[in-house]
């Protein structure tokens, strides 16, 4: 289901694809990174392999995808990646169990998450959009 996050980028002009900087974290990140490289996204990094990419002085990613592996991530797991996301950046969770989609979406919405898309396939789903307030997310104990 996570690959459905990459498919909408396929028709983008080559120059726009080359300008994208994607970080992928968590379960399924290698497959997601491979798909992103196949469609010629400019920079693709797997944070699980290079955790230092999440320690930059200024936000550098305009796309950030987190593979949940069927588990709801903690706020602490998401913050390092989201801190490095540019203010207009696109954030997605993939590999969430279907029954977790609605409570996680509500938890994120309470923190200023603006949802752009969501989907479910074979019991797993994804949420994607942007996070408007990291401050509110930092104050949250749990997404559900």
C-alpha positions as CSV (number, residue, x, y, z in Angstrom):
1,X,0.0,0.0,0.0
2,X,2.9,2.4,0.6
3,X,3.9,2.3,-3.1
4,X,0.6,4.1,-3.7
5,X,2.4,7.2,-2.3
6,X,5.0,7.1,-5.1
7,X,2.6,6.5,-8.0
8,X,1.1,10.0,-8.1
9,X,4.6,11.4,-8.6
10,X,5.2,9.4,-11.8
11,X,3.7,12.0,-14.2
12,X,5.5,15.0,-12.7
13,X,8.0,16.7,-15.0
14,X,11.6,15.5,-14.8
15,X,12.8,18.8,-13.4
16,X,10.2,18.6,-10.6
17,X,11.1,15.0,-9.7
18,X,14.8,16.0,-9.6
19,X,14.0,18.8,-7.1
20,X,12.4,16.4,-4.6
21,X,14.3,15.2,-1.5
22,X,12.7,12.3,0.2
23,X,13.5,10.6,3.5
24,X,12.0,7.2,4.3
25,X,12.0,5.7,7.7
26,X,10.8,2.4,9.2
27,X,9.3,-0.8,7.9
28,X,9.4,-1.1,4.1
29,X,11.7,1.8,3.7
30,X,14.1,0.0,1.3
31,X,11.3,-0.9,-1.1
32,X,9.8,2.6,-0.9
33,X,13.3,4.1,-1.6
34,X,13.8,1.8,-4.5
35,X,10.5,2.8,-6.1
36,X,11.3,6.5,-5.6
37,X,14.7,6.1,-7.2
38,X,13.1,4.2,-10.1
39,X,10.9,7.2,-11.0
40,X,14.0,9.5,-10.7
41,X,13.3,11.4,-7.5
42,X,16.3,13.7,-7.1
43,X,17.5,12.6,-3.6
44,X,16.3,9.6,-1.7
45,X,17.6,8.7,1.8
46,X,16.8,5.9,4.1
47,X,17.2,7.2,7.6
48,X,17.4,3.7,9.1
49,X,20.7,3.3,7.3
50,X,21.9,6.9,7.9
51,X,20.4,8.3,11.1
52,X,22.5,11.4,10.7
53,X,20.2,12.7,7.9
54,X,17.8,13.5,10.7
55,X,20.2,15.7,12.5
56,X,20.7,18.5,10.0
57,X,20.8,22.1,11.2
58,X,18.0,23.1,8.9
59,X,15.0,21.2,7.4
60,X,16.0,19.7,4.2
61,X,13.3,17.2,3.1
62,X,10.2,18.1,1.1
63,X,8.9,14.5,1.4
64,X,9.0,12.2,4.4
65,X,7.5,8.7,4.5
66,X,7.3,6.6,7.6
67,X,6.7,2.8,7.4
68,X,4.7,1.6,10.4
69,X,4.9,-2.1,9.9
70,X,1.4,-2.6,11.3
71,X,2.1,-0.6,14.5
72,X,1.1,3.0,15.5
73,X,4.3,5.0,15.7
74,X,5.0,7.1,18.8
75,X,5.3,10.8,18.7
76,X,8.9,10.4,19.7
77,X,9.5,8.2,16.6
78,X,8.0,10.7,14.2
79,X,9.5,14.0,15.6
80,X,13.1,13.6,14.3
81,X,11.8,13.1,10.8
82,X,9.2,15.8,11.0
83,X,11.7,18.3,12.4
84,X,13.7,17.9,9.2
85,X,10.6,18.3,6.9
86,X,10.4,21.7,5.2
87,X,7.3,23.8,6.2
88,X,5.5,23.0,2.9
89,X,6.6,19.4,3.0
90,X,4.5,16.3,2.4
91,X,4.4,13.7,5.2
92,X,3.0,10.1,5.0
93,X,2.5,7.1,7.2
94,X,2.2,3.8,5.4
95,X,1.7,0.2,6.6
96,X,-0.8,1.2,9.3
97,X,-3.4,-1.5,10.2
98,X,-6.8,-0.5,8.7
99,X,-8.3,-0.2,12.2
100,X,-5.7,2.3,13.2
101,X,-6.2,4.7,10.3
102,X,-9.1,6.7,11.8
103,X,-7.7,7.1,15.3
104,X,-4.3,8.0,14.0
105,X,-5.8,10.5,11.5
106,X,-7.8,12.1,14.4
107,X,-4.7,12.2,16.6
108,X,-2.7,13.9,13.8
109,X,-5.5,16.3,13.0
110,X,-5.6,17.4,16.6
111,X,-2.0,18.5,16.0
112,X,-2.6,20.4,12.8
113,X,-2.3,17.5,10.3
114,X,-3.9,18.5,7.0
115,X,-4.8,15.3,5.2
116,X,-4.4,15.1,1.4
117,X,-5.0,11.4,0.8
118,X,-5.6,8.1,2.4
119,X,-6.1,4.5,1.2
120,X,-6.5,0.9,2.3
121,X,-5.5,-2.3,0.6
122,X,-5.5,-5.8,2.1
123,X,-6.0,-4.6,5.7
124,X,-3.2,-2.0,5.6
125,X,-3.5,1.7,4.9
126,X,-1.7,5.0,4.5
127,X,-2.3,8.6,5.4
128,X,-0.6,11.5,3.7
129,X,-0.6,15.3,4.1
130,X,1.2,18.0,5.9
131,X,1.8,18.8,9.6
132,X,1.1,22.5,10.3
133,X,2.2,22.6,13.9
134,X,5.1,20.6,15.3
135,X,4.6,22.4,18.6
136,X,1.2,20.8,19.1
137,X,2.6,17.4,18.1
138,X,5.4,17.8,20.6
139,X,2.8,18.3,23.4
140,X,0.9,15.2,22.4
141,X,1.6,12.0,24.4
142,X,0.2,9.5,21.8
143,X,-1.4,9.5,18.4
144,X,-4.3,7.3,19.6
